[in-house]
C-alpha cells in the first residue's frame, strides 16, 4: 500500500486548520523568519497549536526554513529549529546546507525535506540529497511525469514531493536573482518582488520592437488535478498546493477539490493506495477550481512542452468563463450563457491594446479590463460604471465570485474519523472498546427491566465536537444490563480521552521516528557529502558552515557577491517557442491563432534578443536549445 499525501499551504493558523478540515493530509507553514515567503511568518506557539490540531487526524505539519542563511543568523536558526522540534513539527524544509552540515552543532532528530529551492531536477541530485539524510525531496516544477518516473526508478527509497496546483515561478527555483538585481529583494531570502509579473518589450539586437508592453515572463497557474493518478503511478507520494500567501477561502476550495480527486483514485485502486492521514470530510459547498483565484490553468510540462503555459496579456487573476456579451445598453448588458450572477461579482474581459507595434500587431495583444456588478436582473447586469471597450461577442470571466466567497466565509467542512464501538461486561463493570483502544469502568451489574439497546447506542454515539463519529455499536445479542446514562457518558469521555492521548503520543514521536539516517551518518568524511561538481554562485553558499561543507574559501551567493555577467534566471519557459518562432519545435496545429508562427519575421531579426523594462533596463536572452531552456542575463548595453 502506498500512502498518498495532499499537502496544503498555510499562511497562518486559521488557514492551517482550514486545510486540515477540508482534507489535507499535511500542511506547510512558515515560521517567523527564514521562510521563502517572508510575508507569511508565524509564531512557534501558533505552529505548536497547528501541530496539536493536525495530529488528531495523524496529519503532519512541515515548517519552511528554506532561505539561505547569513553567518550572523546561524545561531538564531539553530535555536528556531530546536523550538520547532519541541513544538511537535514533523519535518523542516531547508535550502541551506549549513543546517545538515557535520559542522552544525544542531543535534535534534528533526526530519529534513530538501526544498525545491535546492533545484532538484535530476536523479543524481536526488540521490545526493538522500545520501545526506534527507527523507524527502521536493522536485522542480518543470519536470514531466516521465522525468519524475525516471527519478523514482533511479532513487526509489526517497519520498518525492511534487507541486500540483498554484502559481508558477518562471525560473527554476533557487536560480532566480532578478529580484535581487533589480530591487535588492532576494527570492532566496523570501523577498521576491515578482520581476516575472512585469511588462516588457521584446527587442532584437538592432532595437526593433517585436512585442510591446507584454507580460512575457508571466505564466498561468498550474493545475494537475487530472494528472494525480499518473503522478502517483510515476512515484510521487506528496502532492503540493502552492499558496502560502493565499487567503483561507482559496485554501478551503482548492484543498477540498484535490482531496476529493485523491479519494476517487483510492476508490478505484483500494489495494494500491490509501491516504496518509485519518478522517473523511463533508462540505457545505461544491469544490470548483474555476471559482477561485487563477490566471488560467496549465499542466505546464507534465506531458512535455506545450504552447499554453504563458499569460502574456495579464499577470492577474482571470477566473471562470461565464459567458459572452450579447447586447449593450446605456447602463447595462445581457450575457449569453448559463452562469448565474450575484451583486458584487467581479467580471473581466480582454480588449485590444492601443499603440501596437507593426510586428506585434500580428499577435493582437490584449489588455485585461475589469469591473464590478452593481445589480443583477437575471442575465442582465448593471455595472457600477459601464466599462469602456466592452462589445457584443466578447468573452466574460468572473475573477471575484461573491456567492462562492459567501459560502467559504462560513464554516464549510467537517472532518471526522469513523470509529466502531464495542461494549462488553467485565467481572466488575464494563469495557468500551474501539479498535486497539479500550477503557473500563467499575459499575455494579444491574439487570434491565426493559430493553436498553437504543439508549446505550444514543449515549455512546454522542461524540459532539470531537474528531470522531461512531458508525456502529457492537452489543451482544444477550446484553440485558442497565447502565445509567451518566456512566455511559463517562465511558464515552474516557475512550475519547484515550484517543487524545494516543494522538499526543503520535505528536511526541513524530520527530523521533524520523526517516532520516542516524545523526552520526552526517559525520562521514566530507568527500562523501560534497557536490559532484565544481561549486558556483548558483549553489547559493551564504555562510561559513556552507563554505566548509562545500569545501570553498568564501561564500559564492549572488546576494553577497553580485556578479555583473551572472545569469539572473534559468527558465524552461521559452519566449521564442511561445511566440511561434522556435527553430527546433513548431507550435502544435491546435495552438491559439493569436500565437501564429512568426517565421516571416525571422529574417529581419538580429540576435541576441532582449527584454526591456519600462525604465529602460535591458536583459539579454540566451536560448539554450541543446537543453531546451532560456536563460536571462543583465545587459549593460
C-alpha positions as CSV (number, residue, x, y, z in Angstrom):
1,X,0.0,0.0,0.0
2,X,1.3,3.4,-1.0
3,X,0.3,6.3,1.2
4,X,-0.7,9.4,-0.8
5,X,-0.4,12.8,0.9
6,X,-2.2,16.0,0.0
7,X,0.0,18.9,1.2
8,X,-1.8,22.2,1.6
9,X,-0.4,25.7,2.3
10,X,-1.0,27.6,5.5
11,X,-0.4,31.4,5.6
12,X,-1.4,31.3,9.3
13,X,-3.0,29.1,11.9
14,X,-6.5,29.8,10.6
15,X,-5.5,28.6,7.1
16,X,-3.7,25.6,8.5
17,X,-6.7,24.4,10.5
18,X,-9.0,25.0,7.5
19,X,-6.7,22.9,5.3
20,X,-6.9,20.0,7.7
21,X,-10.7,20.4,8.0
22,X,-11.0,20.3,4.2
23,X,-9.0,17.2,3.6
24,X,-5.2,17.9,3.7
25,X,-3.0,15.1,4.9
26,X,-0.3,17.6,5.8
27,X,0.2,21.4,5.8
28,X,3.3,23.5,5.3
29,X,3.7,26.8,7.2
30,X,6.4,29.4,7.7
31,X,7.9,30.4,11.0
32,X,8.7,34.0,11.9
33,X,12.0,34.0,10.0
34,X,13.9,32.1,7.3
35,X,11.0,31.0,5.1
36,X,10.8,31.6,1.4
37,X,7.7,33.7,1.9
38,X,8.9,36.4,4.3
39,X,5.4,37.9,4.4
40,X,3.9,34.6,5.8
41,X,5.6,34.1,9.1
42,X,4.0,32.6,12.2
43,X,4.9,32.2,15.9
44,X,6.2,28.9,17.3
45,X,3.2,28.9,19.6
46,X,0.8,29.0,16.6
47,X,2.8,26.3,14.9
48,X,2.5,24.2,18.1
49,X,-1.2,24.7,18.2
50,X,-1.5,23.7,14.5
51,X,0.5,20.5,15.3
52,X,-1.9,19.6,18.1
53,X,-4.8,20.1,15.8
54,X,-3.4,18.2,12.8
55,X,-2.1,15.3,14.8
56,X,-5.6,14.4,16.0
57,X,-6.0,13.1,12.4
58,X,-2.4,11.9,12.1
59,X,-1.9,14.7,9.6
60,X,1.5,16.3,9.6
61,X,2.9,19.8,9.8
62,X,6.0,20.9,7.9
63,X,7.8,24.2,8.5
64,X,9.6,26.1,5.8
65,X,13.1,27.3,6.9
66,X,14.2,27.4,3.3
67,X,16.1,30.6,2.8
68,X,19.8,31.0,2.5
69,X,21.3,32.0,5.9
70,X,23.9,34.5,6.7
71,X,26.7,34.0,9.3
72,X,25.1,36.2,11.9
73,X,21.8,34.2,11.6
74,X,23.2,30.7,12.1
75,X,22.7,30.6,15.9
76,X,19.2,32.0,15.6
77,X,18.3,29.4,13.0
78,X,19.5,26.6,15.2
79,X,17.5,28.0,18.1
80,X,14.4,28.2,15.9
81,X,14.9,24.5,14.8
82,X,15.1,23.4,18.4
83,X,11.9,25.3,19.3
84,X,10.2,23.8,16.2
85,X,11.2,20.3,17.3
86,X,9.8,20.9,20.8
87,X,6.5,22.2,19.2
88,X,5.9,18.8,17.5
89,X,6.6,19.6,13.9
90,X,7.0,16.6,11.6
91,X,9.7,18.0,9.3
92,X,11.5,21.1,8.2
93,X,12.1,22.2,4.6
94,X,15.6,23.6,4.1
95,X,17.7,25.1,1.3
96,X,20.9,26.0,3.1
97,X,23.3,23.1,3.6
98,X,24.6,24.6,6.8
99,X,21.6,23.0,8.5
100,X,22.7,19.5,7.6
101,X,26.5,20.0,7.7
102,X,28.5,17.8,10.1
103,X,29.9,21.1,11.4
104,X,26.5,22.1,12.6
105,X,26.0,21.8,16.4
106,X,22.4,21.1,16.0
107,X,21.7,17.6,17.4
108,X,17.9,17.5,17.1
109,X,16.3,14.5,15.4
110,X,14.2,16.7,13.1
111,X,13.4,15.2,9.7
112,X,14.6,17.4,6.8
113,X,13.0,17.8,3.4
114,X,15.0,19.3,0.6
115,X,13.2,22.4,-0.6
116,X,12.5,22.9,-4.3
117,X,14.9,25.9,-3.7
118,X,17.8,23.4,-3.9
119,X,17.0,22.9,-7.6
120,X,16.0,19.2,-7.7
121,X,15.6,18.1,-11.3
122,X,17.9,15.1,-11.8
123,X,18.3,11.6,-10.3
124,X,21.9,12.4,-9.4
125,X,20.8,15.4,-7.3
126,X,18.1,13.5,-5.6
127,X,20.4,10.6,-4.8
128,X,23.0,13.1,-3.4
129,X,20.3,14.6,-1.1
130,X,19.2,11.2,0.0
131,X,22.7,10.3,0.9
132,X,22.9,13.4,3.0
133,X,20.0,12.1,5.1
134,X,17.0,14.0,3.5
135,X,13.9,11.9,3.9
136,X,12.1,13.8,1.1
137,X,13.0,15.8,-1.9
138,X,10.7,18.5,-3.4
139,X,11.1,18.2,-7.1
140,X,11.3,21.1,-9.6
141,X,8.0,22.2,-11.0
142,X,9.4,21.9,-14.6
143,X,9.7,18.1,-14.6
144,X,7.5,16.0,-16.8
145,X,5.7,12.9,-15.5
146,X,8.3,10.8,-17.3
147,X,11.1,12.7,-15.6
148,X,9.5,12.0,-12.2
149,X,9.2,8.3,-13.1
150,X,12.9,8.1,-14.1
151,X,14.0,9.8,-10.8
152,X,11.8,7.4,-8.8
153,X,13.1,4.4,-10.6
154,X,16.7,5.5,-10.0
155,X,16.2,6.5,-6.4
156,X,13.2,4.6,-5.1
157,X,14.0,4.9,-1.4
158,X,13.3,8.6,-1.0
159,X,9.9,10.4,-0.9
160,X,9.1,12.6,-3.9
161,X,7.0,15.7,-3.4
162,X,5.6,17.4,-6.5
163,X,3.7,20.7,-7.0
164,X,0.3,20.1,-8.4
165,X,-1.5,23.5,-8.2
166,X,-0.9,27.2,-7.9
167,X,1.3,30.0,-9.1
168,X,4.4,29.1,-11.2
169,X,7.8,30.6,-10.9
170,X,9.2,31.1,-14.4
171,X,12.8,30.4,-13.3
172,X,13.9,27.1,-11.8
173,X,13.5,27.7,-8.0
174,X,16.7,28.7,-6.3
175,X,18.2,30.0,-9.5
176,X,16.4,33.4,-9.8
177,X,18.3,36.5,-8.9
178,X,16.4,39.1,-11.0
179,X,14.5,40.5,-8.0
180,X,17.8,40.9,-6.1
181,X,19.4,42.5,-9.1
182,X,16.6,45.0,-9.8
183,X,15.2,45.7,-6.4
184,X,17.7,44.3,-3.8
185,X,15.0,41.8,-2.7
186,X,16.2,38.3,-2.8
187,X,14.0,35.4,-3.8
188,X,16.4,33.1,-1.9
189,X,15.7,35.3,1.2
190,X,11.9,35.1,0.9
191,X,11.5,38.6,-0.5
192,X,10.7,38.1,-4.2
193,X,9.4,41.3,-5.9
194,X,7.8,39.3,-8.8
195,X,10.0,40.6,-11.6
196,X,8.4,37.9,-13.8
197,X,5.0,39.6,-13.5
198,X,6.2,42.9,-15.0
199,X,5.6,44.3,-18.5
200,X,8.4,44.1,-21.0
201,X,9.2,45.0,-24.6
202,X,10.9,42.2,-26.6
203,X,13.6,43.7,-28.9
204,X,16.2,42.4,-31.2
205,X,19.9,43.5,-31.4
206,X,19.0,46.4,-33.7
207,X,16.4,47.8,-31.2
208,X,13.5,46.6,-33.3
209,X,10.5,46.1,-31.1
210,X,8.9,42.6,-31.6
211,X,6.5,42.8,-28.7
212,X,5.5,45.9,-26.8
213,X,4.4,46.1,-23.1
214,X,3.6,42.4,-22.7
215,X,4.0,40.1,-19.7
216,X,6.5,37.9,-21.4
217,X,7.7,36.1,-18.3
218,X,4.3,35.7,-16.7
219,X,2.9,32.1,-16.5
220,X,-0.5,30.8,-16.0
221,X,-1.2,28.8,-12.8
222,X,-0.5,25.1,-12.6
223,X,-3.4,22.6,-12.3
224,X,-2.5,18.9,-12.3
225,X,-5.8,17.6,-10.9
226,X,-6.3,15.4,-13.9
227,X,-2.7,14.1,-13.6
228,X,-2.8,13.0,-10.0
229,X,-3.1,9.3,-10.8
230,X,-0.3,9.4,-13.4
231,X,1.9,11.3,-10.9
232,X,1.2,8.6,-8.3
233,X,2.0,5.9,-10.8
234,X,5.2,7.7,-11.6
235,X,6.3,7.5,-7.9
236,X,5.2,10.8,-6.4
237,X,3.7,10.4,-3.0
238,X,3.1,14.0,-1.8
239,X,1.0,16.4,-3.9
240,X,1.7,20.0,-3.0
241,X,-0.6,23.0,-3.4
242,X,1.2,26.3,-3.8
243,X,-0.1,29.3,-1.9
244,X,1.3,30.4,1.5
245,X,0.2,34.0,0.7
246,X,-3.3,32.9,-0.3
247,X,-6.4,33.5,1.9
248,X,-8.5,31.0,3.7
249,X,-11.2,30.7,1.0
250,X,-8.6,29.7,-1.6
251,X,-7.1,27.0,0.8
252,X,-10.6,25.6,1.5
253,X,-11.7,25.3,-2.1
254,X,-8.5,24.0,-3.6
255,X,-7.8,21.6,-0.8
256,X,-11.3,20.1,-1.0
257,X,-11.1,19.7,-4.8
258,X,-7.8,17.8,-4.7
259,X,-8.9,15.7,-1.7
260,X,-12.0,14.6,-3.4
261,X,-10.0,13.6,-6.5
262,X,-7.5,11.7,-4.5
263,X,-10.3,9.8,-2.8
264,X,-11.7,8.9,-6.2
265,X,-8.3,7.4,-7.2
266,X,-8.1,5.4,-4.0
267,X,-11.7,4.1,-4.5
268,X,-10.5,2.8,-7.9
269,X,-7.3,1.3,-6.5
270,X,-8.1,0.3,-2.9
271,X,-5.4,-2.4,-2.9
272,X,-2.7,0.1,-4.1
273,X,-3.3,3.4,-2.4
274,X,-4.5,4.9,0.8
275,X,-4.5,8.4,2.4
276,X,-1.7,9.2,4.8
277,X,-4.0,10.7,7.5
278,X,-7.3,9.7,9.1
279,X,-10.8,11.0,8.6
280,X,-13.2,12.0,5.9
281,X,-14.7,15.4,5.1
282,X,-18.2,16.7,4.5
283,X,-18.5,20.0,2.7
284,X,-21.2,22.7,2.6
285,X,-20.2,23.7,-0.9
286,X,-19.2,22.0,-4.2
287,X,-15.4,22.4,-4.7
288,X,-14.7,24.1,-8.1
289,X,-11.2,25.2,-9.1
290,X,-12.6,27.6,-11.6
291,X,-14.3,29.6,-8.9
292,X,-11.2,30.6,-7.1
293,X,-8.1,32.8,-7.8
294,X,-6.4,31.7,-11.0
295,X,-4.6,33.2,-14.0
296,X,-5.9,30.5,-16.3
297,X,-4.6,26.9,-15.9
298,X,-1.9,24.9,-17.5
299,X,-0.4,21.4,-16.9
300,X,3.0,23.1,-17.5
301,X,5.5,20.4,-18.7
302,X,3.7,17.4,-17.2
303,X,3.3,15.9,-20.7
304,X,6.0,17.7,-22.5
305,X,6.3,21.2,-23.9
306,X,3.0,22.9,-24.6
307,X,2.2,26.3,-26.0
308,X,-0.4,27.3,-23.4
309,X,1.8,27.9,-20.3
310,X,2.3,31.7,-20.7
311,X,-0.1,34.5,-19.8
312,X,1.3,37.3,-21.9
313,X,-1.7,39.6,-21.7
314,X,-2.0,39.8,-17.9
315,X,-0.4,38.6,-14.7
316,X,-3.7,39.0,-12.8
317,X,-6.5,36.5,-12.0
318,X,-8.8,35.8,-14.9
319,X,-11.1,33.3,-13.2
320,X,-14.0,31.4,-14.6
321,X,-15.5,31.9,-18.1
322,X,-19.2,32.8,-17.5
323,X,-20.5,33.7,-21.0
324,X,-20.4,36.3,-23.8
325,X,-21.7,39.8,-24.1
326,X,-25.0,39.6,-26.0
327,X,-26.4,43.1,-26.2
328,X,-25.4,46.5,-24.8
329,X,-27.5,49.3,-23.4
330,X,-26.5,52.7,-21.9
331,X,-26.3,51.3,-18.3
332,X,-26.4,47.5,-18.7
333,X,-25.8,44.5,-20.9
334,X,-27.1,40.9,-21.4
335,X,-24.9,37.8,-21.0
336,X,-25.4,34.8,-23.2
337,X,-24.6,31.7,-21.1
338,X,-25.8,29.5,-18.2
339,X,-23.9,31.2,-15.3
340,X,-25.8,32.9,-12.5
341,X,-24.5,36.1,-11.1
342,X,-24.7,38.0,-7.7
343,X,-24.4,41.6,-6.8
344,X,-20.8,42.5,-6.2
345,X,-19.3,39.9,-8.6
346,X,-16.1,41.0,-10.2
347,X,-16.0,40.4,-14.0
348,X,-13.3,41.0,-16.6
349,X,-12.7,40.8,-20.3
350,X,-9.8,41.1,-22.8
351,X,-9.8,44.2,-25.1
352,X,-7.3,45.1,-27.8
353,X,-4.4,47.4,-26.6
354,X,-3.6,50.7,-28.2
355,X,-0.2,51.7,-29.6
356,X,0.5,48.3,-31.1
357,X,3.8,48.0,-33.0
358,X,3.8,46.7,-36.5
359,X,5.4,43.4,-35.7
360,X,3.3,42.7,-32.6
361,X,0.1,43.5,-34.4
362,X,0.2,40.0,-35.9
363,X,-0.4,38.7,-32.4
364,X,-3.3,41.0,-31.4
365,X,-2.0,41.9,-27.9
366,X,-4.9,42.3,-25.4
367,X,-5.4,44.1,-22.1
368,X,-7.4,42.7,-19.2
369,X,-10.1,45.1,-18.0
370,X,-12.4,44.6,-15.1
371,X,-15.5,46.0,-13.4
372,X,-17.9,45.2,-10.5
373,X,-21.5,44.2,-10.9
374,X,-23.8,46.6,-9.1
375,X,-27.2,44.9,-9.7
376,X,-28.3,41.7,-11.3
377,X,-31.6,41.0,-13.0
378,X,-31.5,37.5,-14.5
379,X,-28.9,37.6,-17.2
380,X,-28.9,41.4,-17.4
381,X,-26.1,43.0,-15.5
382,X,-25.8,46.6,-14.3
383,X,-22.2,47.6,-13.6
384,X,-21.4,50.5,-11.2
385,X,-19.9,52.1,-14.3
386,X,-20.2,50.8,-17.8
387,X,-16.7,49.6,-18.8
388,X,-15.1,51.2,-21.9
389,X,-14.2,48.8,-24.6
390,X,-16.9,46.2,-23.8
391,X,-18.5,45.0,-27.1
392,X,-21.0,42.3,-28.1
393,X,-19.4,38.9,-28.6
394,X,-16.7,39.5,-26.0
395,X,-16.0,36.7,-23.6
396,X,-16.6,37.4,-19.9
397,X,-14.7,35.9,-17.0
398,X,-15.5,36.1,-13.2
399,X,-12.5,36.7,-11.0
400,X,-14.4,37.6,-7.9
401,X,-17.3,35.2,-7.1
402,X,-19.4,36.6,-4.4
403,X,-21.6,33.5,-3.9
404,X,-18.5,31.3,-3.5
405,X,-16.9,33.7,-1.1
406,X,-20.1,33.8,0.9
407,X,-20.1,30.0,1.2
408,X,-16.5,29.8,2.1
409,X,-16.6,32.7,4.7
410,X,-18.6,30.4,6.9
411,X,-17.7,27.0,8.5
412,X,-17.7,24.9,5.3
413,X,-16.4,21.5,6.2
414,X,-16.4,18.9,8.9
415,X,-13.7,16.2,9.2
416,X,-14.4,13.1,11.3
417,X,-12.6,9.9,12.0
418,X,-15.1,7.0,11.8
419,X,-14.9,4.5,14.7
420,X,-16.9,1.5,15.8
421,X,-17.7,0.9,19.5
422,X,-17.9,-2.4,21.3
423,X,-19.5,-2.6,24.8
424,X,-18.8,-5.7,26.9
425,X,-19.3,-6.6,30.6
426,X,-16.3,-7.4,32.7
427,X,-16.1,-9.1,36.1
428,X,-16.7,-5.8,38.0
429,X,-18.0,-3.4,35.4
430,X,-18.0,-2.7,31.6
431,X,-15.4,-2.3,28.9
432,X,-15.8,0.1,26.0
433,X,-13.5,-0.6,23.0
434,X,-12.7,0.8,19.6
435,X,-10.1,-1.0,17.7
436,X,-7.0,-1.3,19.9
437,X,-8.2,1.4,22.3
438,X,-10.3,0.4,25.3
439,X,-11.3,1.7,28.7
440,X,-13.0,0.1,31.7
441,X,-15.3,1.5,34.4
442,X,-16.3,-0.4,37.5
443,X,-20.1,-0.4,37.6
444,X,-22.3,-2.7,39.5
445,X,-24.2,-5.1,37.2
446,X,-28.0,-4.4,37.2
447,X,-30.4,-6.4,35.1
448,X,-32.5,-4.1,32.9
449,X,-36.3,-4.2,33.3
450,X,-36.8,-3.1,29.7
451,X,-34.6,-3.0,26.5
452,X,-31.7,-0.7,26.8
453,X,-30.1,-1.0,23.3
454,X,-31.5,2.3,21.9
455,X,-30.5,4.3,24.9
456,X,-27.0,2.8,25.1
457,X,-26.4,3.5,21.4
458,X,-27.7,7.0,21.7
459,X,-25.5,7.8,24.7
460,X,-22.3,6.2,23.3
461,X,-22.6,7.9,19.9
462,X,-22.9,11.5,21.3
463,X,-19.3,12.4,20.2
464,X,-20.2,16.0,19.6
465,X,-17.3,18.3,18.7
466,X,-14.7,15.6,19.0
467,X,-12.9,14.5,15.8
468,X,-14.7,11.1,15.9
469,X,-18.0,9.8,14.7
470,X,-19.5,6.4,15.5
471,X,-20.5,4.3,12.6
472,X,-21.6,1.2,14.6
473,X,-22.1,0.0,18.1
474,X,-21.5,-3.7,18.8
475,X,-23.6,-5.1,21.6
476,X,-24.0,-8.8,22.3
477,X,-27.5,-10.1,21.5
478,X,-28.0,-11.2,25.1
479,X,-26.9,-7.8,26.6
480,X,-29.5,-7.2,29.2
481,X,-27.8,-4.8,31.6
482,X,-29.0,-1.4,32.8
483,X,-26.2,1.2,32.8
484,X,-27.1,4.8,33.9
485,X,-26.8,7.4,31.1
486,X,-24.2,9.3,33.2
487,X,-22.0,6.3,33.4
488,X,-22.3,5.6,29.7
489,X,-21.3,9.2,29.1
490,X,-18.3,8.7,31.4
491,X,-17.2,5.6,29.4
492,X,-17.5,7.6,26.2
493,X,-15.5,10.5,27.6
494,X,-12.8,8.1,28.9
495,X,-12.5,6.5,25.4
496,X,-12.2,9.9,23.7
497,X,-9.6,10.9,26.2
498,X,-7.6,7.7,25.5
499,X,-7.8,8.5,21.8
500,X,-6.5,12.0,22.5
501,X,-3.6,10.5,24.5
502,X,-2.8,8.4,21.5
503,X,-2.7,11.5,19.3
504,X,-0.3,13.1,21.8
505,X,1.9,10.0,21.6
506,X,1.9,10.4,17.8
507,X,2.8,14.1,18.1
508,X,5.7,13.4,20.5
509,X,7.1,10.5,18.4
510,X,6.7,12.2,15.0
511,X,10.2,13.7,15.0
512,X,11.9,10.9,16.9
513,X,10.5,8.4,14.4
514,X,12.1,10.3,11.6
515,X,13.0,8.6,8.3
516,X,16.4,10.3,8.5
517,X,19.5,8.2,8.8
518,X,21.1,8.3,12.3
519,X,22.6,11.6,13.0
520,X,26.1,10.0,13.2
521,X,25.9,9.4,9.4
522,X,26.4,13.1,8.9
523,X,29.9,12.7,10.4
524,X,31.1,10.8,7.4
525,X,34.2,12.2,5.6
526,X,33.3,15.3,3.8
527,X,34.2,14.0,0.3
528,X,31.2,11.7,0.6
529,X,28.9,14.7,1.2
530,X,30.3,17.2,-1.2
531,X,28.5,18.0,-4.5
532,X,29.7,16.1,-7.5
533,X,30.6,19.3,-9.4
534,X,32.5,22.5,-9.1
535,X,30.7,25.0,-7.0
536,X,29.4,28.3,-8.4
537,X,27.2,31.1,-7.2
538,X,24.2,29.0,-8.2
539,X,24.9,26.8,-5.1
540,X,23.8,29.8,-3.0
541,X,26.6,29.4,-0.5
542,X,26.0,32.2,2.0
543,X,27.8,31.3,5.3
544,X,30.9,29.9,6.7
545,X,29.4,26.5,7.5
546,X,28.1,26.1,4.0
547,X,31.6,27.1,2.8
548,X,33.1,24.3,4.9
549,X,30.5,21.8,3.7
550,X,31.2,22.6,0.0
551,X,35.0,23.0,0.6
552,X,35.2,26.6,-0.6
553,X,37.0,29.5,1.0
554,X,34.3,32.2,0.6
555,X,30.6,32.5,0.1
556,X,29.5,32.5,-3.6
557,X,25.9,33.5,-3.2
558,X,24.8,36.3,-5.6
559,X,23.3,38.2,-2.7
560,X,26.7,38.6,-1.1
561,X,28.9,38.7,-4.3
562,X,26.9,40.3,-7.1
563,X,28.5,39.2,-10.4
564,X,27.9,41.6,-13.4
565,X,27.6,38.9,-16.0
566,X,25.7,36.4,-13.9
567,X,22.7,34.5,-15.2
568,X,19.6,36.1,-13.5
569,X,17.1,33.4,-14.4
570,X,17.2,29.9,-15.9
571,X,13.8,29.1,-17.4
572,X,12.2,26.1,-19.2
573,X,9.7,28.6,-20.5
574,X,10.9,29.9,-23.8
575,X,9.6,33.1,-25.3
576,X,10.6,32.1,-28.8
577,X,8.6,28.9,-28.6
578,X,5.5,30.5,-27.1
579,X,5.6,33.2,-29.9
580,X,5.9,30.6,-32.6
581,X,9.4,31.0,-33.9
582,X,11.4,28.3,-32.2
583,X,14.0,26.9,-34.7
584,X,13.7,23.5,-33.0
585,X,10.0,23.0,-32.4
586,X,6.9,24.3,-34.2
587,X,3.7,25.1,-32.4
588,X,1.1,22.3,-32.4
589,X,-1.6,22.7,-35.0
590,X,-4.2,23.4,-32.3
591,X,-2.3,26.3,-30.8
592,X,-4.3,29.5,-30.4
593,X,-4.5,31.5,-33.6
594,X,-3.1,34.6,-31.8
595,X,0.2,32.7,-31.5
596,X,0.5,32.0,-35.2
597,X,4.1,31.3,-36.3
598,X,6.3,34.4,-36.9
599,X,8.6,32.7,-39.4
600,X,8.1,35.6,-41.8
601,X,9.7,37.8,-39.2
602,X,12.9,35.7,-38.7
603,X,14.9,37.3,-41.5
604,X,14.8,40.9,-40.2
605,X,15.5,39.9,-36.6
606,X,19.1,40.1,-35.3
607,X,20.2,38.2,-32.3
608,X,20.6,38.4,-29.3
609,X,17.1,39.3,-28.2
610,X,16.4,41.5,-25.2
611,X,13.7,42.2,-22.7
612,X,13.3,45.8,-21.8
613,X,11.6,47.1,-18.7
614,X,9.6,50.4,-18.7
615,X,12.5,52.2,-17.0
616,X,14.8,51.2,-19.9
617,X,16.8,48.4,-18.2
618,X,17.5,45.6,-20.6
619,X,18.0,41.8,-20.1
620,X,19.7,39.6,-22.7
621,X,18.0,36.3,-23.6
622,X,20.1,33.3,-24.3
623,X,18.4,30.4,-26.0
624,X,20.0,27.1,-24.9
625,X,18.4,24.9,-27.5
626,X,20.5,21.9,-26.5
627,X,18.9,21.8,-23.1
628,X,15.6,23.4,-24.4
629,X,15.7,26.3,-21.9
630,X,16.0,30.1,-21.9
631,X,18.5,32.0,-19.7
632,X,18.1,35.7,-18.8
633,X,21.1,37.9,-18.2
634,X,21.5,41.5,-17.2
635,X,22.6,43.7,-20.1
636,X,24.7,46.9,-19.8
637,X,24.4,47.9,-23.4
